[in-house]
Amino acid sequence: MPNAKVLEQKKAQVASLVEKIKNSPAGVLVDYKGINVADDTALRKELREAGVEYSVVKNTMLKFAAQELGFDGFIEHLHGTTAIAIGSDDVVAPAKILSKFAKDHENFNVKVGFLEGAVVPVSKVDELAKLPSKEVLIAQTLYSFNYPIMQLAIALNAIAEKGEADQEALVSTLVAEKTAEAAE
């Protein structure tokens, strides 16, 4: 039986984990066994640059956190080695980076994920991974807002150019008529 000090530390770890998961829009649990130090370092660097918090977690701590959060879908995946990646700003970043890494490393596997307070299976994590990044989605949205205005500007420019061409043709015709009248 652990002493009171150790028990309090473990309760604090669980509470911290609960708070992180609760305040995060998305995250992914992975089985990281079989990767070497160089690959792990590269993965951690990529995740850090994307604003994703990645850490190895004891299954028992995560089990207590999952029970407190009502994430019963986590519990069946809590065996072997477990690490959790928690996204803050970009919802798809953890799924995108870890799914790509899992494809390149055969022993590295995505176990389960969570999105907006609900547990999602690996298939949903893979779907999230296929989504464009937040910046790309914002750019696509802004482009769709600007597209009608851009088309209007193109149409007005074409009308103006056509009007100038018609005006030049009219001037050429009038000059030719005046020249012909003067020549008579």
C-alpha positions in Angstrom: 0.0 0.0 0.0 1.5 3.3 -1.0 2.1 5.9 1.7 0.0 9.1 1.8 2.5 11.3 0.1 2.8 8.9 -2.9 -1.0 8.6 -3.1 -1.4 12.4 -3.1 1.2 12.7 -5.9 -0.7 10.1 -8.0 -4.0 11.8 -7.4 -2.4 15.1 -8.5 -1.1 13.5 -11.6 -4.6 12.1 -12.4 -6.2 15.5 -11.7 -3.6 17.2 -14.0 -4.3 14.6 -16.8 -8.0 15.1 -16.4 -7.7 18.8 -16.7 -5.4 18.6 -19.8 -7.8 16.3 -21.5 -10.9 18.3 -20.5 -9.4 21.5 -21.8 -8.2 20.1 -25.1 -10.4 19.8 -28.2 -8.6 16.7 -29.4 -6.0 14.1 -28.7 -4.7 10.7 -29.6 -3.4 7.6 -27.6 -0.7 5.6 -29.2 1.3 2.5 -28.6 4.9 3.6 -29.0 6.8 0.4 -28.5 9.5 -0.5 -31.0 10.6 3.0 -32.0 14.2 4.1 -31.5 15.4 7.2 -29.7 16.2 9.1 -32.9 12.7 8.5 -34.3 11.1 9.4 -30.9 13.1 12.6 -30.7 12.1 13.6 -34.3 8.4 12.8 -33.5 8.5 14.8 -30.3 10.1 17.8 -32.1 7.4 17.7 -34.8 4.7 17.5 -32.3 6.2 20.3 -30.2 6.4 22.6 -33.3 2.7 21.9 -34.0 1.7 22.9 -30.5 0.9 19.3 -29.4 1.8 18.1 -25.9 3.1 14.6 -26.1 3.9 12.4 -23.0 4.2 8.8 -21.9 1.5 8.0 -19.4 1.0 5.0 -17.1 -2.0 3.0 -18.0 -3.4 3.1 -14.5 -3.2 6.9 -14.3 -4.9 7.2 -17.6 -7.5 4.6 -16.5 -8.4 6.7 -13.4 -8.5 9.9 -15.6 -10.7 8.2 -18.2 -13.1 7.0 -15.5 -13.4 10.5 -14.1 -14.0 11.9 -17.6 -16.5 9.2 -18.6 -14.2 8.0 -21.4 -14.9 4.4 -20.9 -13.8 3.7 -24.5 -10.2 4.4 -23.4 -10.1 1.6 -20.9 -10.0 -1.3 -23.3 -7.0 0.3 -25.1 -4.9 0.7 -21.9 -2.4 -2.1 -22.3 1.2 -2.1 -23.3 3.0 1.1 -23.8 0.9 4.2 -23.9 1.6 7.8 -24.8 -0.9 10.6 -25.2 -0.8 13.5 -27.6 -3.0 16.5 -26.7 -3.7 19.2 -29.2 -4.4 22.8 -28.2 -5.0 25.0 -31.2 -5.1 22.8 -34.2 -7.6 20.0 -33.8 -6.2 17.8 -36.5 -2.5 18.2 -35.7 -2.2 15.2 -33.2 -4.1 12.9 -35.5 -2.2 14.0 -38.7 1.3 13.8 -37.2 0.8 10.5 -35.3 -1.1 8.8 -38.2 1.6 9.7 -40.6 4.3 8.5 -38.1 2.4 5.2 -37.6 2.3 4.5 -41.4 6.1 4.9 -41.5 6.8 2.8 -38.4 5.3 -0.6 -38.2 5.5 -1.1 -34.4 4.0 2.4 -33.7 0.2 2.2 -33.5 -2.7 4.6 -32.9 -4.9 3.1 -30.2 -7.8 5.6 -29.9 -8.5 9.3 -29.9 -10.8 11.9 -28.4 -12.6 14.8 -30.0 -14.6 17.5 -28.3 -15.2 15.4 -25.2 -16.0 12.1 -26.8 -13.9 9.0 -27.5 -13.4 8.3 -31.2 -12.1 5.0 -32.8 -9.0 4.8 -34.9 -11.0 5.1 -38.1 -12.2 8.6 -37.0 -8.6 9.5 -36.1 -7.5 8.5 -39.6 -10.3 10.7 -41.0 -9.1 13.6 -38.9 -5.6 13.0 -40.2 -6.8 13.4 -43.8 -8.3 16.8 -43.1 -6.3 19.9 -44.1 -4.6 21.9 -41.4 -6.4 24.8 -39.7 -4.5 27.3 -41.8 -5.5 25.6 -45.0 -9.1 25.4 -43.9 -9.1 29.1 -43.0 -7.5 30.0 -46.4 -10.2 27.9 -48.2 -13.0 29.6 -46.3 -11.6 33.1 -47.0 -11.2 32.2 -50.7 -14.8 31.1 -50.9 -15.9 34.4 -49.4 -13.7 36.4 -51.8 -14.5 34.3 -54.9 -17.9 36.1 -55.7 -16.3 39.5 -55.3 -13.3 38.5 -57.4 -15.6 37.2 -60.2 -17.6 40.5 -60.0 -14.3 42.5 -60.4 -13.3 40.3 -63.4 -16.8 40.8 -65.1 -16.7 44.6 -64.5 -13.2 44.7 -65.9 -14.3 42.8 -69.0 -17.2 45.1 -69.5 -14.9 48.1 -69.1 -12.4 46.7 -71.6 -15.3 45.8 -74.0 -16.6 49.3 -73.6 -13.2 50.8 -74.4 -12.9 48.5 -77.4 -16.4 49.5 -78.6 -15.5 53.2 -78.0 -12.3 52.9 -80.0 -14.2 51.2 -82.8 -16.8 54.0 -82.7 -14.1 56.7 -82.8 -12.3 54.9 -85.7 -15.6 54.7 -87.6 -16.4 58.3 -87.0 -12.9 59.4 -88.0 -13.2 57.2 -91.2 -16.6 58.8 -92.0 -15.2 62.4 -91.4 -12.2 61.6 -93.5 -14.4 60.3 -96.2 -16.7 63.4 -96.0 -13.7 65.7 -96.1 -12.3 63.8 -99.1 -15.5 64.3 -101.1 
